[in-house]
Amino acid sequence: AQHSKKKNINNRSAIRVEQRSSFVTMVLGRAGLRLEAQKFALYLLVPITASIAFNEPSVQKAAADYFQFMKYPSNPKTNLKDEFESMKRLREEEIEWEKRMAEKREKGRDEYMNQLKQLNVAGGVNVDNGGGAELSRQRGWFGWLRGWKRGGQGQ
């Protein structure tokens, strides 16, 4: 009976030690606690700082002017029809400018492709038939460096 009593006491104390150690030991120890504290401080600091910074009247006025939250006619006697027509005219000019730029880009792209074809023809590569891809398969990436032939083919 004595022996079983001692064994039972030892088991209980071992369980208590395990329970205590599970509460005390964290995954990362003190570093983990410090990390959690820093994250919590950041979670509090960001919204509080934003509230303080954006609650300034000068900042609110600058944001309202920049983003144009409210746009009213400058004068109550302003003819809104004329203002609308001028805005419409400006938008049409922007659309025309965008079309001209698209045409200019297309011309530049065509000119570039023509120059590329001329260079490849001068180099002996046929771009239209995929000759460039075939040539790179024959030589490999660094074939030009070593000058070796692959499978009896090459230049």
N, C-alpha and C positions, 0 to 999 in steps of 0.2 A: 504494500500500500504506500509505503514511503517512496519507493522508486517511482510509482506512477504519479504521485503528488508533485515530486520535483520535476518530472518530465512535463506535466501540465503547466507548472509555473514558468518553466523555460519557454514553452510555446507561447504563453500569454505575453511574456516580456518581448519575445521576438516579434510578435504581431504589433505590439505597441511601438517598438523601434521602427518597424517598416512603415507604420502609419505616420509617425512623426517625420520620418525622412521624406515621405512623399509630399508632405505639406511644406517642408523647408526647401527642398531641392526644386529649383526651376530648371527648365530646359537649358537656358543659356546662363543661368546663375545671375549674378549682379549685372552683368552686361545686358541681359534680357530685360531686367527691370528698368535699367537706365534707358534702354531703347524705347520701351513702352512709355516711360515718362516723357521722353523727348517727342514722341509721336502725339501724345495727348496735349502737350504744350503747343505743338504746331497746329493741331486741330482747333484749339482755342484761339491762338494768336492770329491766324489768317482771317477769319470772319470779323474779329474785333478790329484788327488793323484796317480792313477794307471798310468797315462801317465808319470808323473815325476819318479815314482819308476821303471817302466819297460823300461825307456829310458836310463838307466845307461848301459854303455858298459859291465861292469862286470856281471850284471844281464842277459843281452842278451846272453853273452858267456856261462854262467852257464845253461841257459834255452836251448840253442842250443846243448850243450854237453849232458844235461840230456835227452832231447827228441830226440836227434840224427836226427835233421832236414835234414842234408846232410851227407851221409855216402859214403866216397870215399875209394878206396884202399889206404893202408898206403904208398905203394910204387908203382910207375908206372910200375915197373917190376914184380909186384905180379901176380902170375898165378891165374886168376879168377876162372878157372875150379877147381883147388885144394881147393880154399877157399869155393866155392859153395859146393863141396863134403864134406868138413869138417862141414859146417853148416847143410847140410842134415843129416850127421851122428849124430850130436848133437840133431837134432830134432827127429830122430828115437829113440835115447836113452831116450829122454824126454817122448816119447809116450810109450815106454816099461815101464818106471818108473811109469807113470800114470796107466797103466794096472795092474802092480803089486800092486799099492796102492788100486785100485778098488777091486782086489781080496782079499786083506788084510781086507778092510772094510767089504766086504761080509762075510768073515770068522768070523769077530768080531760080525757082526749082527746075524749070525746063532748061534754063541756061546751064545750070549746074550739071544736069543729066547729060546734056550735049557735050560739055567739057569732059565729063567722066568717060563717055563713049569714045571721044577722040583720044584720050589718054590710053584707054584700053586697046583701041585699034592700033595705036602706035606701039603698044607693048605686045601685041599679038594675042589679045584675049577677046573673045566674042561675048559681049555682055548679054545680048538678046537671047542667045541659046544657052545661057547658064554656063558659059565656058569658064568663068572665074571660079565657080564652085568646083568644077571638074578639075581645074588646075590645082586648087588647094588640096583636093583629095589625093592627087598624084604625088605632090611634093611634101605634104604634111606641113605643120606649123613652122618648123625650123629647117625645112629643106633648103631654103635659100642660103642658110648659114653654112651648112656642111657641103652642099653641092652633090649629094648622093642621089641615086636613082632607086625607086621603089618598084620591085617586081619587073624590072626590065624597062619600065616606062620612066619618063622624066624629060628634063630639058638640059 
